[in-house]
Amino acid sequence: MNLLKDLQAYIFRENLFGKQDKILVAVSGGVDSVVLLHLLHLLGYKIGVVHCHFSLRAEADQEAEFVRNLAEKLQVPFHFQKFETARFAQQESISIQMAARRLRYEFFEQIRKQENYDFIATAHHLNDNLETAIFNFSKGTGIAGLRGILPKNGFIVRPLLFASKAEIILYAQKQSLQWLEDSSNASFDYTRNFIRHNVLPLLEQINPNILQNFAETAQRLFSVEKIWQSKLQEIEQKYIQEQGEICQIQFAEEIDVVILHHFLEKWGFSFRQCQDIYESKQVGAEFFSSTHWLVRDRNAWVIVPLAFHQDESQVFELGKNFILQTNNFEVKSEIIEANQFQLPHHSFEAYFDAEKLQFPLRVRVWREGDMFQPFGMKGRKKISDFLVDCKVPKNLKKRVFVIESGNEIIYVAGLRSSEYAKVSPKTQKICKLTFRFI
């Protein structure tokens, strides 16, 4: 195997980056990142080195100095940051591993932008990819999880993903490269290292070609994933409707429990919950995640934030240049000059002639008998009829908020503003309202 030529071919085949691109190489001091840096330097790419000190291990100072010297030897820029990772993990209530990952990639992205790098290169290799797939499989996953790490994901590229750990070490030895061993790689404290030291050796006993077989499998899964994503997009366009924060997924033969879980997962619904949701035939059946509420309507599953569970009798006041924040939602009012007006980007923004409004505005759940004049319409309309037009399910209608000026409803929050106090060429001061669920 000629690692240099294979790397060239892989960069071209996966379209990772071009010869004119500027690459920020993440170097820990271990053999993988040292080899990646060496190869990219040999190939003549414009590179810089970035290194993070996480204050977790005694040898971290030595590693930082080693990488600094390596960058100086190659005469390439060196970017460095020291973090108090344990303190950050405690502050954010996350694991040490998660904290280190967040700090690392946030710093990488900061340097990429500041120093105008085109891509960030990490030294993940084929063994890492298989470990990731096994780890994902052990937790339960889909096609993307089984396929493992992508060669290119946004600004992150992984040029060594085709090479095994053994091939990388062999190259380093032949080139007489120096590197440092990461003591955490020999530790059994981390799940990934347990897979590395216990699971993979057993799998290699079953099939010595497991790494190459996995590489081919991952490539096939990547192709399958593209077909799967195309199908999901088609289903989303045909059967999923979003009106503000309300989402409806229509019943259809094409939507099975796996596809349903794909769309509900982002709102915190587990696969087991989705099985119950899919099997339930009772109209009005309710299911809850930590953030959302799903109701089975006659023709669709309807998902809304838990913020829709609001005390119907409660009324909030909203002044000028004021942020009203409850446990469930936030409304912001801003008084701006007329020349700052722009068309709303979505239904969660609304603009009014400030001089025609009566402050403080009032925010409440709509009531029977409420009426308003929807923006763009000539006549007035009952809120109840408007919600029917918006296909808001009956058992969710009492979770919709309105904003009033005096006795006039000016905004059905997240759905439609009214004609009342609309912006005109004569308007001098504008009241911008922004509504969002927390």
N, C-alpha and C positions, 0 to 999 in steps of 0.2 A: 504493500500500500504506500502510495506517495501522498502524504498528508497535505502538502502544499498544493499539488495539482488538484487533489480531490476537493480542497477548500475552494479553490478558484471555480471549479465546476459547480459546486453547491451554491456559491454566492450567485452565479449566473442563472442556474436553474430555478432557484427560488426567488430571484429578483430581489435580493436583500438590500443592495445598495450599489451605487455606481462609482466609477473611478474618481469622479470629482467631488463625491460626498465626503463630509468631514465626520469622522467616527469617534465617539467617546467610548473608550474601552474600560469596562469595570474590571479592576484587577485586585484580587484579594491577597495575592502572593502565593496561592496554591498552584499546583502544576497546570490545571486546566486554563486558568486565566493567563498564566505566564506564557504558555504555548500559544494561546490565541493572540496575545500581544506580539509575540515573536513573529508569527505567521503574517499578520496584517502589516507589520513593519517591513518584512521581506517583500511583500507584494506592493509596497510603495503607497499605501493608503495614507491620507492625511488623518493622523490619529492624535488623541490625547488620552491621558490616564486619569481615572477617578478611583479614589479609595476611601472607604469608611472605617472609622475606628469606633467600635460600639461599646467600649469600656466594659467588656464582659469577661475577657480572658487575659491572663498575665502576659501572654506573648503578643498582645495587640500592638504595643509600642514597637516591638521588633518588626512586626509585619508592616506597619506604616513606614518605618524607616527603610525597610527592604524595597518596598514598592516605589518610594520616593527616589531611591538610588537607581532603580531600574529605569524609571522615566528619565532621569538625568543622563544615564548612560546612552539611552536611545535619542536623547535630545528632543523630547516631546513634552508638551505641557502636562503639569501634574496638578490635580484638583483634590483637595483633602478636607474632610470634616470629621470632627470628634463628637460623638453623641453620648449623652447619659441615658442609655437605653432602658435600664431597669427603672429609673425614675419616670421616664416617658410611658413605659408599659403600665406602671401603677396609676399614673394620672389618667390614662385612657382606658383603664380596666381591661387590658388585652394581654395576651401572652407575650413573653420575651421574643419569641420567634416572629410573631405578627408585628410587634413594635419595630424590630430590626428591619423587617421587610418594608414597612411603611416609610421609615426614616431613610432607608437606602434609596428607594425609588423616587421619593419626593426630592431628595438631594440630587440624584441623577438628572431628573427633569429640570430642576432649577439651573444646574450647570449647562445642560443642553441649550436652554433658552438664552441664558446670559452670554455664553461663549459661541453661540451660533453653530452648534453641532447639528448635523442632520439626523444621526441615529445614535442609539446607545447599544453597544455590543456586550452581551454577557456570554460566559463560557459554558453554558449548559451543553451537555453531551448526550449521547444515546442512552447511557446508563441512567442519567438523571430522568430522561423521558420515560423509560420503562418504570422506574421507581414511582414517578408521578402517576402513571396509569394504574399501577398496582394500588397505590394509596387511594386514588379516587375510587377504584373498584371496591376496595374494602369499606368505603363509606356509603357506596351506592351512587351511581352516576349515569350519565347518558353517553351519547356518541362522542361529544367533545371531551368528556373526562377520560374515556377509554383511549382516545386518539392521543392524548397527552399534550405536550408543549408545542406551540406553534413556532415555526422558524422565524416568522415575522408577525409582530402584533403591534400595530401603531408605529411608534418610534423605537420599539425594542426589537433588536435582531439577535439571532442565536446562530452564528456561523458554524459552530462545531457540533450542531445537533446530529449530524450524520455519523460522527466518529465515536468509537467506544473509548472507555476510560483506559483500557489496556493499550490501544493505539496511540492515545495522547501521551501516556507515560513512556512508551517505547520511543516516540519521536523526541521527547525531551531528553531521554538518555543518550540517544544517538547524536543529538546536537549539543550535548554537555551543558544543558541549561540548568540553572539553579532555581530552586523553589523552596517554599516552606510548607511543612505539613500542618494542617489545621487540626488541632487537638479535638475539636468538636466532631470531626469526621470519624474519629475512633470511638466516640462515646455512644452508649446505648440509651442515652436520655431522650433522644429525639426519635419520633416514629419513623421518619425517613431513613435515619441511620439503622434502625432495627430492620427495615426492609432491605437495606443495602447489605448488611452483614449477616443476616439470617435467612431472609426469604430468597433473594436472588441466587445465592450459592446453591440452594436446593433446586431451584428451577433450572440452573445450568447443569446440574447433575442429570436431570430428566432429559434436557435437550441442550447440548453445548452451543447450538446455533440460535439460542433464544433471542439474543440481541438483534441479529440480522432479521430473524423472522418477525420480531416486533416492529422493526423499522418498516418492513413491507406492509404489515398489518396497519400500522399507523397511517401510511400513505393511502391505503384503501379506505380506511375510516374517514380520512379527510375528504375524499371524493364523495363518499356516502353522505357526509355531513353537509356538503354543498347542496346535494339533492334534497336532503331533509330541510335545510333552511329555506330553499326555494318553495317547497311544499307548504311550510309554515307561513311564509309570506302570502302565499295564495289564499290560505285559509283565513289569515288575519284580515285580508282585504274583503273577503266574501262574508264572513260571519261575525266579525268583531266591530262593535260601534262604541266610540267614546264621545261623551257629551260632557265637557268639563271633567269633573272627578268621577263621573259615573261611567262605568264600563259594562257593556252587555255582550255576552258571548252566546250567540244563538245556538240552539240545538241543531245538530246536523250529523248525518251518518259518518261524515269524514272526520269528525272529532271524537276520538276515543280517549280513554283515561290518560294515556301517555301524552297526547297532544294537549289535553286539558291541563295537565300538570305543567307542561312547558309554559303556558300562558299565565297560570296562577302562581307559579313558583316565586315570581318577583314580588308578590304581595304576601309572601310568608306562608303559603299553604303547602303542607307536606304531601308527599305522594299518597300516603295512607288516607289523609283527609280527602284528597282528590278522588280516591276510590269510593269513599262514602258519598261524596258530592255527586259523582257520576251515576252511582247506583240508586240514589234517592229519587223517587218519582213524586214526592209530595210537594205540591205548590205551596210556597211560603216557608219551606224548610230553610233553616238558617245555619251558617257555618262561620266560624271566626278564626282569623289568624291574630297575631299580636298587633297588627296595624289596620286590618281590613275586615269587612263584613260582607259575606256572600249570601244572597237570597235566591232560591229557585223560583223563578217566575213561570208563567204559563208557557212561554216560548224561548226563554233564555235564562242563563245564569247572570245575575246582576251583582257587580262588585263595587263597593263604595268604601271610603275611609271610615274608621270608627268614629270620626268627628261628626258623622251624621247622627249619632246618638246624642242629641242635644236637648236640654230642657226646653220644652216648647214655650214656657211662660217667661223665660228670661229675655230681657231686652238690654242691649249694650249701647253705649253712646260713643260716637266717633267725632272728634273735633278736627280742626284744621291742622295740617302737618302733624298728624298723630298716628301712632301705631297702637291698634287695639289687639291685644294678644290674650287668647283664652287657652285652656288646656287642649283645645281641639283645632282652633283656626286662628288666623291672623289677618287683619285688614289694615292696610296702610293708606292714609290720605296724604296727598302732597299738593300744595298750591304752586303751580308753575306758570311761567309766562306763556302767552299764546304762541310765540314763535318756537316753543319747545314741543308743541303738539305733534304727535305722530300717530298713525293709525294703530289700533291695538294689535299686538302680535298674537293674542289668543283671548278667549272669553274670560280669563281671570284678570284682565285689565279693562277699565272703563274710564272714560273722560267726560267731564261735564263743565258747563259754564259756572265757575265758582260763585259769581255774583248773583246767580239765580237760585242758589241753594240756601237752605236754612240750617245753620249749624247750632248744636251738634247734630250730626246725622244719627240715625238709629239703626241698629242691626238686630234682627230677630228671625225666628223661624216663621215662614208664611202661615197665614190663617185662611180658613174658608171665607170667601167673599172678597178677598184681596184682588185688586185689579191694577193693571198698568198698561202703558202703551209701548209695546216692544219697538225697539229701534228699527226704523225702516218701514213701519206699518202706520196706516192712517188712523185706524180705530183702536179703542181700548180692548183689552182681553183679560178674562179671568185668569189668575195664576193657575188655577186648577186645570183649565183648558190648555194653557201654555205648556204645562208639564206633561199633559197627554200628548201634545204635538211633539214634545222632546222625547217621548216614549220613556218617561220616568215611571218605573213600576209603582203600582198603587201603594204598596207597603213601604216605599221609600220616599213618597212625596212629602211627608211631614218632616223630612230631614233637610229640606232646602231652605236656605237663608235668603232674606231680602234686606235691602238697605233703603231707608226712607229719608226723605227731606220733608219735614213737616208731615203732612198727611199723604204725600205722594211717593209711591215706590219708584225709585230711580234705577234700581239694579237688582236683578235676580242673580245672586252671587254665583259666579262661575258659569252662568248660562247665557244671559242677555242683559244688556243695558236698556234703558228706556229712551223715548223721544224727549222726555221732560228734561229741560236744562241742557239740551245737547249743545255741543260746540258749534258756533257759527262764525262767519267772517267778522262779526262785530265783537266777538269774545276777546276780552283782554287778559283775564285771569282764568286759569283752568284748574279744576280739581281732578287729580288723577287718583283713582281707587285701584288698589291691587289686593286681591283676595287669594289666600292659599290655605290649604289644610296642613296642619303640623303633624 
